[in-house]
Amino acid sequence: MTPSDLTLRALLGQALESITDADGRVFRTFATLCRRPGELTAAYLRGERKRYVAPVQLFLLANVLFFFVQAAIGFQSLSNNFDSHLKDQRYSNWVRPFAERVLAERGTTRADYAPVFDSAVAVNAKALAFMMVPMFALLALVLSPLSRRPLVAHVVFGLHFEAFLLLSFAVPLPLIGFPVLAAMELAGKSEYGDAVVAWLLIGLCTVYLYFAFGRVYGGAVWARLAKAALFAVLMIGVIRVYRLIVFFVTFYTA
């Protein structure tokens, strides 16, 4: 492995490879991503490229799988509909009057515009999902300032983590989230449903990140646990920022 291998240009070059292959790399990569957190990033940095799907390639596959499953089961997590943006999000209180004012200037109503927004938001959420990668890479860099890892290491870490996150949205979170939301609805506490699901996601990602930080950055047990927990909590903020970006992109283009 040469220094030129550890560059963003080399990383992006991996995206030119075919999306699928016949030697089982796709299944091996997904299995390693879920069973051995951080191993894919560590292997990439060691120069072991042939055994696994490239980071960008893996992210694209996870992205497609996530949005396919989301569309099939109706479990919204990133491509929220218009009403959700205006009523259910932390930023809804200041976005709602802004949106209503703009819609009035356009000469339309929320009821008329909502179907237009909802049909476009899923496409935008999928197309813009890459925007979370640099945010996650920045978190990894800030939380591991003494690691002496090249910039591409943090970007690869971000790609692998977001791939895991998208898979979590596609499989375990709906399996847990639907019963939780139904139970909260029956108990008359539906307003707390999203918070409960968010904390379940934080717990799942904290466990994943604890092992991932260990394999990629090393460090003492307590340090890895603290970094994993902080990263997972800040991840919720990243998701909210992303939702807001998707809202404005869709609102001004649809």
Residue pairs with C-beta under 8 A, 6 or more apart in sequence:
1 46
1 47
4 10
5 47
6 45
6 150
6 152
6 153
7 150
7 152
8 151
8 152
8 155
10 152
11 54
11 55
11 56
11 152
11 155
11 156
12 56
14 49
14 54
14 55
14 56
14 57
15 54
15 56
15 57
15 60
17 54
17 57
19 57
19 60
19 61
20 26
21 53
25 50
25 51
25 52
25 53
26 53
26 61
28 51
28 52
29 40
29 52
29 53
29 58
30 58
30 61
30 167
32 39
32 40
32 52
33 40
33 58
33 160
33 163
33 164
33 167
34 164
34 167
36 211
36 215
37 164
37 208
37 209
37 210
37 211
37 212
37 215
38 157
38 160
38 211
38 212
38 213
38 214
38 215
38 216
39 215
40 52
40 55
40 58
40 160
41 55
41 153
41 156
41 157
41 160
41 212
41 215
41 216
42 215
42 216
43 51
43 52
44 52
44 55
44 156
45 149
45 153
45 156
45 216
52 58
53 61
55 155
55 156
55 159
55 160
56 159
58 159
58 160
58 163
59 130
59 133
59 159
59 162
59 163
61 163
62 162
62 163
62 164
62 166
62 167
62 170
63 126
63 129
63 166
64 126
65 166
65 167
65 170
66 166
66 167
66 169
66 170
67 79
67 122
67 125
67 126
69 75
69 170
69 171
69 174
70 76
70 77
70 78
70 79
70 122
70 169
70 170
71 122
73 174
75 169
75 173
75 174
75 177
75 178
76 84
77 169
77 173
77 239
78 125
78 129
78 169
78 239
78 242
78 243
78 246
79 121
79 122
79 124
79 125
79 126
79 246
80 88
80 89
80 121
80 243
80 246
80 247
81 114
81 117
81 118
81 121
82 110
82 113
82 114
82 117
82 118
82 121
83 114
85 92
85 95
85 99
85 243
85 247
86 92
86 95
86 96
86 99
86 110
87 96
88 194
89 95
89 240
89 243
89 244
90 240
91 240
91 244
95 244
95 247
99 110
99 251
100 110
102 251
103 109
103 110
103 113
106 113
116 254
117 250
117 251
117 254
119 254
120 250
120 253
120 254
121 246
121 247
121 250
121 254
124 246
124 249
124 250
124 253
125 246
128 242
128 245
128 246
128 249
129 162
129 166
129 242
131 242
131 245
132 158
132 162
132 238
132 239
132 242
133 155
133 158
133 159
133 162
134 155
134 158
135 158
135 238
135 241
135 242
136 157
136 158
136 161
136 162
136 235
136 238
137 151
137 154
137 155
137 157
137 158
138 154
139 158
139 231
139 234
139 235
139 238
140 154
140 157
140 158
140 161
140 217
140 231
141 151
141 154
143 213
143 227
143 230
143 231
144 154
144 213
144 217
144 219
144 227
147 153
147 217
147 218
149 216
149 217
153 216
157 212
157 216
160 212
161 208
161 209
161 212
164 205
164 208
165 205
165 235
168 201
168 204
168 205
172 204
173 197
173 200
173 201
173 204
176 197
176 200
177 197
177 200
180 193
180 196
180 197
180 200
181 190
181 193
181 197
184 190
184 192
184 193
184 196
185 193
198 236
201 232
201 235
201 236
202 229
202 232
202 233
202 235
202 236
203 232
205 228
205 231
205 232
205 235
206 225
206 228
206 229
206 231
206 232
207 228
208 228
209 227
209 228
209 231
209 232
210 224
210 225
210 228
212 228
213 219
213 224
213 227
213 228
213 231
214 224
217 224
219 227
